[in-house]
Amino acid sequence: MKKILLHLFEHKTLSRQQAYEVLLGVGKGLYNEHEITAFMTVYLMRSITIDELQGFQDALLELCVPVDLGDHKTIDIVGTGGDGKNTFNISTLACFIVAGAGQKVAKHGNYGASSISGASNVMEQLGYKFSNDNAKLKREVEEANICFMHAPMFHPALKMVGPIRKNLGVRTFYNMLGPMVNPARPAYQLVGVYNLEMARIYNYFLQLGGKPFTIIHSLDGYDEISLTNDTKVLTNQGECMMTPQQLGKRLVMQQDIHGGDTVEAAARIFRNIIAGKGTWAQNAVVLANAAMALHCTGQYASYDDAYLAAVDSLESGKAKQCLDTLINLQ
């Protein structure tokens, strides 16, 4: 690692092979926490390259516990995290609304590193039991339309750095990698990013993969559709800017989508919204993200059609039914 660090400290970048070898070493426990911290810090000071990102992805996917969900064409909805906004669990709620609309979801998530409640925090509070048992995950997708994969159980390299990320409390390149190393390798992907530079990198990276994808970035810094400002939307077909009115029928205020100050509070907000008791603003934000995910699958003629399907999923109770079924399977 010393050789790699000296190379990086001279403002040089890694080749895909070098990046792959370093993260393989992290996953195998070859380096101590100080070396790993120094390595992660480099990417807080400069942008990651496509070669580095590909190498990191190669290593994590090679080391991961693979998941085979059969012929189900799943989607993952995930924000990179690290936007520092402490919103409620918008992406995770959107997953259940998408599942309620009939689309299979393979959600990949982790504990919050730079927010109070990440996807794994809230799923645990809701009664979900983390597992990397393939048969269990497949049954969940078949019966509840959704399964959840707690990243450290599938990625030894992530498990190694979890305490370091938590102690740092700031976004690292691992935030960026999370959406790219879903062990179920979903057919579709909705990714929220915290800045335009990251949107550009993801766009280039995901174009190389060839699968349908949508990248979203709220211009005031959210890694999801926040409806507090316009949203940049990038897909395989191109990019555009969409207003809160186009996406969620209204503009909302930042305080309207705050996530609470504890994991328990975040779970209460989650339960309220999925039970149809969310505020106008909370519902609008969740529906907009779910609609964008449904639209990404290509099964809806327009975003507005996808939005109507999301509304039906939430208001009819189908989204809550997916959650109830999932928890009852534990």
LINJOWO-V34028 format. One record per residue. RES is the residue in three letters. SS is DSSP state (H for helix, E for strand, - for the rest). BURIAL is b if it has 16 or more other C-alpha atoms within 10 Angstrom, else e. D_CENTER is the distance of its C-alpha to the mean C-alpha in Angstrom with 1 decimal. Layout:
RES,SS,BURIAL,D_CENTER
RES,SS,BURIAL,D_CENTER
//
This chain:
MET,-,b,29.2
LYS,H,e,32.0
LYS,H,e,32.7
ILE,H,e,29.1
LEU,H,e,28.9
LEU,H,e,32.2
HIS,H,e,31.1
LEU,H,e,28.0
PHE,H,e,30.2
GLU,-,e,32.4
HIS,-,e,29.7
LYS,-,e,29.3
THR,-,b,26.2
LEU,-,b,25.4
SER,-,b,26.0
ARG,H,b,23.5
GLN,H,e,25.7
GLN,H,b,26.0
ALA,H,b,22.3
TYR,H,b,22.0
GLU,H,b,24.9
VAL,H,b,23.7
LEU,H,b,20.4
LEU,H,b,22.4
GLY,H,e,24.7
VAL,H,b,22.1
GLY,H,b,21.0
LYS,-,e,24.6
GLY,-,e,25.5
LEU,-,e,27.9
TYR,-,e,27.2
ASN,-,e,27.7
GLU,H,e,25.3
HIS,H,e,27.2
GLU,H,e,26.8
ILE,H,b,23.1
THR,H,e,22.8
ALA,H,e,25.1
PHE,H,b,23.1
MET,H,b,19.8
THR,H,e,21.8
VAL,H,b,22.9
TYR,H,b,19.6
LEU,H,e,19.7
MET,H,e,22.9
ARG,-,e,22.2
SER,-,e,19.7
ILE,-,b,18.5
THR,-,e,20.3
ILE,H,b,19.2
ASP,H,b,21.5
GLU,H,b,19.9
LEU,H,b,16.4
GLN,H,b,17.8
GLY,H,b,19.8
PHE,H,b,17.0
GLN,H,b,15.1
ASP,H,b,18.5
ALA,H,b,19.1
LEU,H,b,16.0
LEU,H,b,16.3
GLU,H,e,20.0
LEU,H,b,19.7
CYS,-,b,17.1
VAL,-,b,18.3
PRO,-,b,18.1
VAL,-,b,17.3
ASP,-,e,19.5
LEU,-,b,18.9
GLY,-,e,21.9
ASP,-,e,22.3
HIS,-,b,19.5
LYS,-,e,17.5
THR,-,b,14.0
ILE,E,b,10.9
ASP,E,b,7.1
ILE,E,b,5.4
VAL,E,b,1.9
GLY,E,b,3.8
THR,-,b,5.5
GLY,-,b,7.4
GLY,-,b,11.1
ASP,-,b,12.4
GLY,-,b,14.8
LYS,-,b,15.0
ASN,-,b,14.5
THR,E,b,13.6
PHE,-,b,13.6
ASN,-,b,10.5
ILE,H,b,10.2
SER,H,b,7.0
THR,H,b,8.4
LEU,H,b,11.7
ALA,H,b,11.0
CYS,H,b,10.2
PHE,H,b,13.7
ILE,H,b,15.3
VAL,H,b,14.4
ALA,H,b,15.7
GLY,H,b,18.7
ALA,-,b,19.4
GLY,-,b,19.9
GLN,-,b,16.9
LYS,-,b,15.7
VAL,E,b,12.1
ALA,E,b,10.8
LYS,E,b,7.8
HIS,E,b,6.7
GLY,E,b,6.3
ASN,-,b,8.9
TYR,-,b,11.4
GLY,-,b,11.3
ALA,-,b,12.8
SER,-,b,13.6
SER,-,b,13.3
ILE,-,b,15.4
SER,-,b,13.1
GLY,-,b,9.6
ALA,H,b,8.4
SER,H,b,11.0
ASN,H,b,13.6
VAL,H,b,13.7
MET,H,b,13.7
GLU,H,e,16.5
GLN,H,e,18.3
LEU,-,b,18.4
GLY,-,e,20.1
TYR,-,b,17.7
LYS,-,e,19.1
PHE,-,b,16.8
SER,-,e,18.3
ASN,-,b,18.1
ASP,-,e,21.0
ASN,H,e,20.6
ALA,H,e,23.1
LYS,H,e,21.4
LEU,H,b,18.0
LYS,H,b,19.9
ARG,H,b,22.0
GLU,H,b,19.2
VAL,H,b,17.9
GLU,H,e,21.5
GLU,H,e,22.5
ALA,H,b,19.6
ASN,-,b,17.6
ILE,E,b,14.5
CYS,E,b,13.8
PHE,E,b,11.5
MET,E,b,11.3
HIS,E,b,11.5
ALA,H,b,10.8
PRO,H,b,14.2
MET,H,b,16.1
PHE,H,b,15.2
HIS,-,b,15.2
PRO,H,b,18.4
ALA,H,b,17.6
LEU,H,b,14.7
LYS,H,e,17.1
MET,H,b,19.7
VAL,H,b,17.9
GLY,H,b,16.3
PRO,H,e,19.5
ILE,H,b,19.8
ARG,H,b,16.5
LYS,H,e,17.3
ASN,H,e,20.8
LEU,H,e,19.9
GLY,-,e,17.6
VAL,-,b,16.4
ARG,-,b,13.5
THR,-,b,14.3
PHE,H,b,13.5
TYR,H,b,11.5
ASN,H,b,8.7
MET,H,b,9.2
LEU,H,b,9.6
GLY,H,b,6.7
PRO,-,b,5.3
MET,-,b,9.1
VAL,-,b,10.3
ASN,-,b,9.4
PRO,-,b,13.0
ALA,-,b,13.6
ARG,-,b,13.2
PRO,-,b,12.3
ALA,-,b,14.7
TYR,E,b,12.5
GLN,E,b,9.1
LEU,E,b,7.9
VAL,E,b,6.2
GLY,E,b,7.0
VAL,-,b,9.2
TYR,-,b,11.7
ASN,-,b,14.8
LEU,H,e,16.7
GLU,H,e,17.4
MET,H,b,13.8
ALA,H,b,13.7
ARG,H,e,16.9
ILE,H,b,15.9
TYR,H,b,12.9
ASN,H,b,15.3
TYR,H,e,17.9
PHE,H,b,15.9
LEU,H,b,14.4
GLN,H,e,17.9
LEU,H,e,19.3
GLY,H,e,17.3
GLY,-,e,18.9
LYS,-,e,16.4
PRO,-,b,15.7
PHE,E,b,12.8
THR,E,b,12.1
ILE,E,b,11.0
ILE,E,b,11.4
HIS,E,b,12.8
SER,E,b,15.0
LEU,-,b,18.2
ASP,-,e,18.7
GLY,-,b,15.7
TYR,-,b,12.8
ASP,-,b,9.2
GLU,-,b,9.5
ILE,-,b,12.8
SER,-,b,14.8
LEU,-,b,18.2
THR,-,b,19.8
ASN,-,b,20.4
ASP,-,b,20.2
THR,E,b,17.0
LYS,E,b,17.0
VAL,E,b,15.8
LEU,E,b,16.0
THR,E,b,16.4
ASN,-,b,18.5
GLN,-,e,21.4
GLY,E,e,21.2
GLU,E,e,20.1
CYS,E,e,21.2
MET,E,e,21.1
MET,E,b,20.8
THR,-,b,22.2
PRO,H,b,21.2
GLN,H,e,24.2
GLN,H,b,23.1
LEU,H,b,19.5
GLY,H,b,20.3
LYS,-,e,24.1
ARG,-,e,24.3
LEU,-,b,23.5
VAL,-,b,22.2
MET,-,e,22.8
GLN,H,e,20.4
GLN,H,e,22.1
ASP,H,b,21.3
ILE,H,b,17.6
HIS,E,b,18.1
GLY,-,b,16.3
GLY,-,b,19.5
ASP,-,e,20.8
THR,-,e,20.2
VAL,H,b,17.9
GLU,H,b,20.6
ALA,H,b,20.7
ALA,H,b,16.9
ALA,H,b,17.7
ARG,H,b,20.8
ILE,H,b,19.0
PHE,H,b,16.6
ARG,H,b,19.7
ASN,H,e,21.7
ILE,H,b,19.3
ILE,H,b,18.8
ALA,-,b,22.6
GLY,-,e,23.4
LYS,-,e,24.5
GLY,-,b,22.0
THR,-,e,23.5
TRP,H,e,23.8
ALA,H,b,21.3
GLN,H,b,18.6
ASN,H,b,19.2
ALA,H,b,19.2
VAL,H,b,15.9
VAL,H,b,14.2
LEU,H,b,16.4
ALA,H,b,15.6
ASN,H,b,11.9
ALA,H,b,12.9
ALA,H,b,15.7
MET,H,b,13.9
ALA,H,b,11.9
LEU,H,b,15.3
HIS,H,b,17.1
CYS,H,b,14.9
THR,-,b,16.5
GLY,-,e,19.9
GLN,-,e,21.5
TYR,-,e,22.3
ALA,-,e,25.0
SER,-,e,23.5
TYR,H,b,20.7
ASP,H,b,23.2
ASP,H,e,23.7
ALA,H,b,20.0
TYR,H,b,20.1
LEU,H,e,23.2
ALA,H,b,21.6
ALA,H,b,18.8
VAL,H,b,21.6
ASP,H,b,23.6
SER,H,b,20.9
LEU,H,b,20.6
GLU,H,b,24.3
SER,-,e,25.7
GLY,-,b,23.9
LYS,H,b,22.3
ALA,H,b,18.8
LYS,H,b,20.4
GLN,H,b,22.3
CYS,H,b,19.2
LEU,H,b,18.2
ASP,H,e,21.9
THR,H,e,22.3
LEU,H,b,19.3
ILE,H,b,20.7
ASN,H,e,24.2
LEU,-,e,23.3
GLN,-,e,22.6
//
